[in-house]
Amino acid sequence: MKLTPSADELAYWLILHQDKVVQLGEEPGLLKCHWSALDFAAAYAGEIIKIGEYRQHNCYLLDLGSESPGSPRTELVGLRATLMTQSSDAYQLIARGWQLAHFLRTHRYCGQCGRSMHLVDWELAMLCHGCGHRCYPRISPCIITAIRKDKQILLAQGRHHKSGMFSTLAGFVESGESLEQAVHREVMEEAGIEVKNLRYFRSQPWPFPHQLMVGFLADYADGEIKVDGEEIIEAHWFSMDELPLIPPAFSISGQLIEATRQLIEG
Ligand SMILES: [Zn+2]
């Protein structure tokens, strides 16, 4: 629901410009200030969306879209760099706010009849008054899995990991597919092996732009590593004491690798 906060409300703010988070020279993340202190945002009164509560204050999203804040006080920080430093509560709010902003930016017109869409005020959805078509924020489930073989873990380097980072295997769930089927298919497609003994681990919203990563631990069953050469350019079994560059601990991939380490070192 869009609203205008009162000038003297002390709140937390997630302010977005394009794919950046607007900062006022403090720690990256949610800004704590009064609405009246956001002088550059006055034109957006009535465009504010509440995304939750944080430390006993309301937390609001303000999406400037392609408009620059135009204030010398502000800095812009990338979403990924911002999320890396957050507590899990703040992470969740920022991820949610970013996904909502992305949803609103990409659902301005009806996909069925082409008329303008409107944000409804009883739930988070965009509605076309012309044909009744309704859209909800998009969430794309992806599986991500750590595969253990004796005392080793399978890690792969994706084509897009320019830094040379090796990570756990991951991929989008396809229409009509269960999460478990997606794990077996992705692992076979990307690394050419079969896995068994899938155990649900945990999940993590990954707002780049709207994935829900569903983590599994798995054991090697059969086959030799054979990478697809498309998404994955290299994959190997690694011992825990000779890991390559891996994802940070805040990511579910980093957590899956740590969980596998604990299984191995048991
Ligand atoms: Zn329509």
Residues whose N, C-alpha, C, O or C-beta is under 5 A from the ligand:
A	BS01	ZN	C110 Q112 C113 G114 R115 C128 G130 C131 G132 H133
